Amino acid sequence: MSIALDVDRWWPRPGHGAPEGPCQILCNPEPRRLPGRGGTGQGGTGMMALPAPINGHDHGYGIRTLDFGANDDALEPWIAGLRLRPRTDPYLEALVAFSRLARSGCAGTVHCHNSLNAGRLVEEAGDVVRAARDVGIRLALSCPLLDASPMVYGGAEAYRRTLGAAEADWLDGLLPRYAPIPDQIAAVEEIARRHAGPMVDVQLGPIGPQWCSDAMLEAVAEASERHDRRIHMHLLESPRQRGWLDRRFAHGVVAHLDAIGFLSPRLTVAHGVQLTAAEAELLAERGVRLASNPSANLRLRSGILPRDVAARMATGIGLDGTGFDDAQDIWAEMRLFGMLQAGRGLETAMPVAAVFDAACGINADIGAMPRGADIVTLDWAALSAEALWPDDAPGERLLARMGARHVRDLVVAGRAVLRDGALTGIDADAALAELVAQARADLPRLEALRPDVRRTAALTRAHYARS
C-alpha cells in the first residue's frame, strides 16, 4: 500500500530553486508529487518534505565512544581506547546505532564494521544486516580488512626504534594475528552471497593503507574489479598518517594506489584531511568519492578538510560515530561541514545547494542508496515560527536551525520508518536499555583492562613524539 504524505512544501532538490507546494507526496516506493493536494500553507500541515540524507561514513557504535572511555584525543592514542568497547550483542548494538540515525532522518548509512570477534565476521555481518532491516534503513556494509599493526604505523619495527626494549616487548604481546588475505576476502564474498540485495550493498573495507600490506591492497584492488565490488577506506586522516605514508611510498600513497589499479569509481575514501590538491585531482579523475567527517576530524585533532580538496572531489558527509554534540545528528554535521567549507570571501565557497547535494546526492548511488528514493518530513512550522518572511531563504534556515528534533516522518523504499518522530518497527528505548545493561555487565573485564589501555595510549604518544 502506498504511503501518502501531506505537506505544505516539497523541495526535491534543496537549495536549487524554491520549494513546491502545498501537495501530497505519494511514496510508491519512490516519491511522486500529486499537485493541488496536501496542506494549504497557513493553517496547513506545517510540514516540509525533502530527500532524506545518507550518512556517508560511520562505525555503528551503540555504546558511544565517550561512554566506554575512548575519550577524544589525537587519533593514534585514541585508537587504544577502542579496546574498551564492551562485549555486547552485535545485533543489539547495530540496532541502537541505526535507530539513532533513523530518528535523525537518515535513510541509510555506510557502516564500517568494527568486529568484536574477527573469527565471527560472517555471523556478525548477518546481525548488522538484520538490524538495518528491522529499523528500516539502507545499508552499505564495509567489511574490515587489515593485516598490519593497528596501534603504531609500521608495527614492531617502527616502535622498537623509539621505545625501550621492555615497552616494545610488551606492545609486541598485544599484536593480533590476522587471517590470510585470501580468507579475509573470501569472507566478504560469503557475506555478499548471503546478504547483498536492493537494500544492502556489501563492500570491501580495507581499514586504511597504513593498516594494510602492499599484498592486501593489491588483493583488494583485484577483488573489487573481478566482482565489481565497491571499496570503502579511510585515507590520510591524521598528520602522522601523512608523514608515515610519505616515507613508505616514495611517490605518495595516492600515486601508489593508482599504479596498482585501486582507484576507480567503485572507491569511496573517508576523511582525506591530509590530501593535497594534486592528489584530490587524481582521485577525481578516477571517479573516486570522498566522505567528509568534520566533527570527527575536529574531535580527534586531525584538522579540517582543505577547501581545494572538497572543490575537486565529489564529497559526501558522514558522522563517523561522533557528531559535533555526540548526538549522531546528520543536520548538525551538515551545518558544520557548510561552515568549515564556506571560506572567508564575500561569496560563500559552499552554498546551501552544495551542502544538501553532499548529504542527499553525492552519497546516493553508492550500492543500495538510489538517488532521491527516500523522503524525510520536517516541522517547518516550528523552524519558521518567528520568521517575518517564512518563505525567505528556506535553505539557510534549515542549515542554521535544523536538528533531529524537527524530524517527523521518514519513508525508505516505500516503508514508513518514522511516523510523527517515532520508530515504527522497533522499541528503540528498550533496545538501548538492554544494550547498556549488557555493557555494564562487562565492567569487571573492562576495569581490569583500563590500565593496559592507558599504558598503550601513553606509549603510542611517546612513539610519535620521538619519531
Secondary structure, DSSP 8 states (H G I E B T S, - for coil): --EEEEESEE-SSTTSS--B-SEEEEESSSEEEEET-S--STTS--EEEEE--EEEEE---SS-GGGGT--S--HHHHHHGGGG-----HHHHHHHHHHHHHHTT-SEEEEE---S-GGGHHHHHHHHHHHHHHHT-EEEEEEEE--S-SSSTTHHHHHTTTS-HHHHHHHHTT------HHHHHHHHHHHHHHH-BTTEEEEEEE--GGGS-HHHHHHHHHHHHHHT--EEEEES-SHHHHHHHHHH-TT-HHHHHHHTT--STTEEEEE-TT--HHHHHHHHHTT-EEEE-HHHHHHTT-----HHHHHHSEEEE--TTT-TTSS--HHHHHHHHHHHHS-SSSS-SS-HHHHHHIIIIITTTSSS--TT--EEEEEHHHHTTT-SSTTSSHHHHHHHH--GGGEEEEEETTEEEEETTEESS--HHHHHHHHHHHHHHTHHHHHHHHHHHHHHHHHHHHHHHH-
